[in-house]
């Protein structure tokens, strides 16, 4: 390798201490959140005897803040430094999640409390995620290293997702579902500590002469709608989130009440799914280099859209049902994690830093806004025609997204576009 080639090769992120701190904190926080992803709906089903409709609304309240607040929060993120917003969001989530085991132990836990916590944690999650996606390019100045950063974050988070549900199932079996959520509250405390230790200076955004919330909101939306790649990603992603979240929101209810599965077996199923997530994150970069960006994007999403069909199709003895459920989640997580590395990298590469927060918030509004509607749709449909029939409707709807996917211009990309310069 020549001296010029050495200078042109970006330095490995293993030498970036602040990125490593951030990476560790995120990984532990995601592991804790995976415990809650199982313990939270099980608290509703096993402790409070929730109906299908209540489970659907619980999912809706977790995600609807993305529809209502992502755009204004994105404007605020672009006006200020990202790190304080991330600290605030994690502190709020720590307190809200910690409230559930405290009230359960005091005998004062009610369904309305879960609704309040779901909405409050959802607001904090929107604030954190809009800031988080805009904070990575601050830690990784060389944009050629963005895909390495997203691959590392994706792989370790998928690993945490692999460990989290198994730990969650064991904790729920040993301690009850509400008490298991103490692990998640503790993980947010660790994440707060790692964020405080980051020393990379974050430049204060330039302040324009005049501020106008409406114009700044529209700037983010116009950028997403006006860019053919972002527009296509938003359409396909919104439809994907609607049906995938619809399936996920009623799966726990179906597995526990219709199939009689234990919390421990649910943890095993979700753990196997997260193993697929690890694989997807690890192979995403290799697939884009071997098969082009577009083919990798389409391939991962085909897997994602077809995997839900296995859930309502699973029948027979319990070991077979558990195996098919695990295969469905493994394939779904593999596809989602693999394509997320591609999508997030594409968004970060083609977006100017001054619009990063507003772009991320606009995308969250479109993607999770549609996802939020999937929960009540599945819950109401399950109450009307039965949970099993509702799963078939949602899985078939997921398969139908193959049509807009094959028309997407992202599928024709051979490599990532040239990085935008400010």
C-alpha positions in Angstrom: 0.0 0.0 0.0 1.4 3.4 -0.9 1.6 6.4 1.4 -1.2 8.1 -0.5 -3.4 5.1 -0.2 -2.7 4.9 3.6 -3.7 8.6 3.9 -6.9 7.9 1.9 -7.9 5.0 4.1 -10.1 6.1 7.1 -8.8 5.2 10.5 -10.5 2.3 12.2 -13.2 3.2 14.8 -11.4 0.9 17.3 -9.1 3.9 17.8 -12.1 6.3 18.5 -12.5 6.3 22.3 -15.6 8.3 22.4 -17.3 6.2 19.8 -16.4 3.1 21.8 -17.9 4.6 25.0 -21.1 5.4 23.0 -21.1 2.0 21.5 -20.9 0.2 24.9 -23.6 2.4 26.4 -26.0 1.8 23.5 -25.4 -2.0 23.5 -26.2 -2.3 27.3 -29.2 0.0 27.0 -30.6 -2.1 24.1 -30.1 -5.3 26.1 -32.1 -3.8 28.9 -34.8 -2.6 26.5 -35.2 -6.1 25.1 -36.1 -7.4 28.6 -38.8 -4.7 28.7 -40.0 -5.6 25.2 -41.0 -9.0 26.6 -41.8 -8.0 30.2 -44.0 -5.0 29.3 -46.7 -6.8 27.2 -46.5 -9.8 29.6 -47.3 -7.5 32.5 -50.4 -6.5 30.6 -51.4 -10.0 29.6 -50.4 -12.0 32.7 -50.8 -9.5 35.6 -53.6 -7.2 34.3 -55.4 -9.7 32.0 -55.4 -7.3 29.0 -57.6 -7.8 26.0 -56.5 -7.8 22.3 -57.8 -4.3 22.0 -55.9 -3.1 25.0 -52.7 -4.7 23.7 -53.2 -2.9 20.4 -53.7 0.5 22.1 -50.6 -0.1 24.3 -48.6 -0.6 21.1 -50.2 2.5 19.6 -49.3 4.7 22.6 -45.7 3.6 22.5 -45.3 4.6 18.8 -47.8 7.5 18.3 -45.3 10.1 19.7 -43.3 9.6 16.6 -46.3 10.7 14.5 -47.1 13.7 16.7 -43.7 14.9 18.0 -40.9 13.7 15.8 -41.0 16.7 13.5 -41.0 19.5 16.1 -38.4 17.6 18.2 -36.2 17.3 15.1 -36.3 21.1 14.7 -35.3 21.5 18.3 -32.5 19.0 17.9 -31.1 20.9 14.9 -31.2 24.1 16.9 -29.2 22.8 19.9 -26.5 20.3 20.7 -27.6 16.6 20.6 -26.0 15.3 23.7 -28.1 17.2 26.3 -31.3 15.9 24.6 -30.0 12.3 24.8 -29.2 12.7 28.5 -32.7 14.1 29.2 -34.4 11.3 27.2 -32.5 8.5 28.9 -33.1 9.9 32.4 -36.9 10.1 31.6 -37.0 6.5 30.4 -35.1 5.3 33.4 -37.6 6.9 35.8 -40.7 5.8 33.8 -39.7 2.2 33.4 -38.6 2.0 37.1 -42.1 3.2 38.1 -43.7 -0.1 36.9 -41.9 -2.5 39.3 -42.2 0.0 42.1 -46.0 0.2 41.7 -46.3 -3.5 41.2 -44.5 -4.2 44.5 -46.8 -1.7 46.2 -49.9 -3.4 44.7 -50.9 -0.2 42.9 -50.3 -1.2 39.2 -53.2 -0.6 36.8 -53.7 -0.7 33.1 -53.9 3.1 32.9 -50.4 3.3 34.4 -49.0 1.1 31.5 -50.7 3.4 29.0 -49.1 6.5 30.6 -45.7 4.9 30.8 -46.0 3.6 27.2 -46.7 7.2 25.9 -44.1 8.9 28.1 -41.4 6.4 27.2 -42.4 6.8 23.6 -41.9 10.6 23.7 -38.5 10.1 25.3 -37.6 7.5 22.7 -38.4 9.8 19.9 -36.3 12.6 21.4 -33.4 10.2 21.9 -33.6 8.5 18.5 -33.8 11.8 16.5 -30.7 13.0 18.5 -28.9 9.6 18.4 -29.0 9.3 14.6 -27.7 12.9 14.3 -25.0 12.4 17.0 -23.2 9.5 15.3 -21.8 11.8 12.5 -20.5 14.1 15.3 -18.4 11.2 16.8 -17.4 9.9 13.3 -16.2 12.9 11.4 -15.0 11.0 8.3 -18.2 10.0 6.5 -16.4 7.1 4.8 -16.5 5.5 8.3 -20.2 5.9 8.8 -21.1 2.5 7.4 -18.5 0.9 9.7 -20.0 2.8 12.7 -23.6 1.7 11.7 -22.4 -1.9 11.2 -20.7 -2.0 14.6 -23.7 -0.4 16.3 -26.1 -2.7 14.4 -24.2 -5.9 15.2 -23.7 -5.2 18.9 -27.3 -4.0 19.3 -28.5 -7.2 17.6 -26.2 -9.2 20.0 -27.8 -7.4 22.9 -31.2 -8.1 21.4 -30.2 -11.8 21.2 -29.3 -11.9 24.9 -32.1 -9.7 26.1 -35.2 -11.8 25.5 -33.6 -14.9 26.9 -32.6 -13.0 30.0 -36.0 -11.4 30.1 -37.9 -14.7 29.9 -35.8 -16.1 32.7 -36.3 -13.0 34.8 -40.0 -13.0 34.2 -40.2 -16.6 35.3 -38.2 -16.0 38.4 -39.2 -12.5 39.5 -42.5 -11.7 37.6 -42.9 -9.5 34.6 -43.0 -6.1 36.3 -40.0 -6.6 38.5 -37.9 -7.8 35.5 -38.1 -4.3 34.1 -35.7 -3.1 36.8 -32.9 -4.4 34.5 -34.0 -1.9 31.8 -34.1 1.0 34.3 -30.5 0.1 35.3 -29.3 -0.1 31.7 -30.5 3.5 31.1 -28.4 4.6 34.1 -25.3 3.0 32.6 -26.1 4.7 29.3 -26.3 8.0 31.0 -22.8 7.4 32.5 -21.2 6.6 29.2 -22.8 9.7 27.5 -21.4 11.9 30.3 -17.9 10.5 29.7 -17.9 11.4 26.0 -15.5 14.3 25.4 -15.8 15.0 21.7 -16.8 18.6 21.3 -20.1 19.1 19.6 -20.3 22.3 17.6 -23.2 24.5 18.4 -25.5 24.8 15.4 -25.4 28.1 13.6 -28.3 30.4 14.6 -30.1 31.9 11.6 -31.3 35.5 11.9 -34.9 34.4 12.1 -36.5 31.2 13.4 -39.9 29.9 12.3 -41.0 26.5 13.5 -43.4 25.9 10.6 -40.7 26.7 7.9 -38.1 24.5 9.6 -40.6 21.6 9.9 -41.4 21.9 6.2 -37.7 22.1 5.3 -37.2 18.6 6.7 -40.3 17.2 5.0 -39.5 18.8 1.7 -36.0 17.4 1.8 -37.3 13.8 2.4 -40.1 14.1 -0.2 -37.9 15.9 -2.7 -35.1 13.3 -2.6 -36.1 10.2 -4.7 -34.1 7.8 -2.5 -35.5 9.1 0.8 -39.0 9.2 -0.6 -38.8 5.6 -1.7 -37.3 4.4 1.6 -40.1 6.3 3.4 -42.9 4.7 1.4 -41.7 1.1 1.6 -40.6 1.6 5.3 -43.9 3.0 6.4 -45.8 0.0 4.9 -43.3 -2.4 6.3 -43.7 -0.9 9.8 -47.4 -0.9 9.7 -47.7 -4.7 9.1 -44.6 -5.9 11.0 -45.7 -3.9 14.1 -49.3 -5.2 13.6 -48.0 -8.8 13.8 -45.6 -8.1 16.7 -48.3 -6.3 18.8 -50.6 -9.3 19.0 -48.0 -12.1 18.8 -47.4 -12.3 22.6 -51.1 -12.5 23.2 -51.5 -15.3 20.6 -48.5 -17.2 21.8 -49.5 -17.1 25.5 -53.3 -17.6 25.2 -53.8 -19.5 22.0 -50.6 -21.6 22.0 -50.0 -21.8 25.8 -46.3 -20.9 25.6 -44.4 -19.9 28.7 -42.5 -16.7 29.2 -39.3 -18.7 29.0 -40.2 -20.2 25.6 -41.2 -16.7 24.4 -37.7 -15.5 25.5 -36.1 -18.3 23.5 -38.1 -17.5 20.4 -37.2 -13.8 20.5 -33.6 -14.7 21.3 -33.4 -16.7 18.1 -34.9 -13.8 16.2 -32.3 -11.5 17.5 -29.6 -14.0 16.4 -30.8 -13.3 12.9 -30.4 -9.6 13.7 -26.8 -10.1 14.5 -26.2 -12.0 11.3 -28.0 -9.4 9.3 -25.9 -6.5 10.7 -22.7 -8.5 10.2 -23.3 -9.5 6.6 -24.9 -6.2 5.4 -21.7 -4.5 4.5 -20.4 -7.7 2.7 -23.6 -8.1 0.8 -23.5 -4.4 -0.5 -20.0 -4.9 -1.7 -20.7 -8.3 -3.3 -24.2 -7.8 -4.8 -24.5 -3.9 -5.0 -26.3 -1.7 -2.5 -29.6 -2.0 -4.4 -29.7 -5.8 -4.6 -28.8 -6.1 -0.9 -31.6 -3.7 0.0 -34.2 -5.6 -2.0 -32.9 -9.0 -0.8 -33.1 -8.1 2.9 -36.6 -6.7 2.5 -37.9 -9.7 0.7 -36.9 -11.8 3.6 -38.5 -9.3 6.0 -41.8 -9.2 4.2 -42.3 -12.9 3.8 -41.2 -14.1 7.2 -44.5 -13.1 9.1 -46.4 -15.7 7.0 -44.7 -18.4 9.2 -46.4 -17.2 12.4 -50.1 -18.0 11.6 -49.0 -21.0 9.6 -47.3 -22.7 12.6 -49.3 -25.7 13.8 -48.7 -29.1 15.4 -46.9 -30.1 18.6 -45.4 -27.4 20.8 -41.8 -28.1 19.8 -42.7 -27.7 16.1 -44.7 -24.5 16.8 -41.8 -23.0 18.8 -39.3 -23.9 16.0 -41.5 -22.2 13.3 -42.0 -19.1 15.4 -38.3 -18.9 16.1 -37.6 -19.2 12.3 -40.1 -16.5 11.6 -38.4 -14.1 14.0 -34.9 -15.1 13.0 -35.6 -14.3 9.3 -37.5 -11.1 10.1 -34.8 -9.7 12.4 -32.1 -10.7 9.8 -33.8 -8.8 7.1 -34.6 -5.7 9.2 -31.1 -5.5 10.7 -29.4 -6.0 7.4 -31.5 -3.4 5.6 -31.3 -0.9 8.5 -27.5 -0.6 8.1 -28.0 0.2 4.4 -30.9 2.7 5.0 -29.3 4.6 7.9 -26.0 4.9 6.0 -27.8 6.1 2.9 -29.7 8.7 4.9 -26.6 10.0 6.7 -24.5 10.1 3.5 -26.9 12.1 1.4 -28.2 14.6 4.1 -26.3 17.8 5.0 -25.5 18.0 8.7 -27.7 21.2 9.1 -30.8 19.1 8.1 -29.8 15.9 9.8 -32.2 16.2 12.8 -35.1 17.4 10.7 -34.5 14.6 8.1 -34.4 12.0 10.9 -37.5 13.4 12.5 -39.4 13.5 9.2 -38.5 9.9 8.5 -39.5 8.8 12.0 -42.8 10.6 11.6 -43.5 8.7 8.4 -42.1 5.3 9.4 -43.2 5.0 13.0 -46.4 7.0 12.4 -47.6 4.3 10.2 -46.2 1.7 12.6 -48.2 3.2 15.4 -51.4 2.6 13.5 -50.5 -1.1 13.1 -51.0 -1.9 16.8 -54.7 -0.7 17.1 -55.4 -2.1 13.6 -54.3 -5.6 14.7 -55.9 -5.3 18.1 -59.3 -4.2 16.8 -59.1 -6.8 14.0 -58.2 -9.5 16.5 -61.2 -8.6 18.7 -63.5 -8.8 15.6 -62.3 -11.9 13.8 -59.9 -13.6 16.3 -56.2 -13.2 16.8 -55.2 -16.1 14.5 -57.2 -14.7 11.6 -55.8 -11.2 12.2 -52.3 -12.6 12.0 -53.0 -14.0 8.6 -54.4 -10.7 7.3 -51.4 -8.8 8.6 -48.9 -11.3 7.2 -50.5 -11.3 3.8 -50.5 -7.5 3.8 -46.7 -7.6 4.6 -46.2 -9.8 1.5 -48.0 -7.4 -0.7 -45.3 -4.7 -0.1 -43.1 -6.6 -2.5 -44.8 -4.6 -5.3 -43.7 -1.1 -4.3 -40.3 -2.5 -3.2 -39.5 -3.8 -6.7 -40.3 -0.3 -8.1 -38.0 1.5 -5.7 -35.0 3.4 -7.2 -32.9 2.3 -4.1 -33.0 -1.2 -5.6 -31.1 0.1 -8.6 -28.2 1.6 -6.7 -24.8 0.0 -7.4 -23.0 1.8 -4.5 -23.7 4.6 -2.0 -24.1 8.0 -3.5 -21.3 10.6 -3.1 -21.3 12.0 0.5 -22.9 15.5 0.7 -20.4 18.3 1.5 -21.6 21.3 3.6 
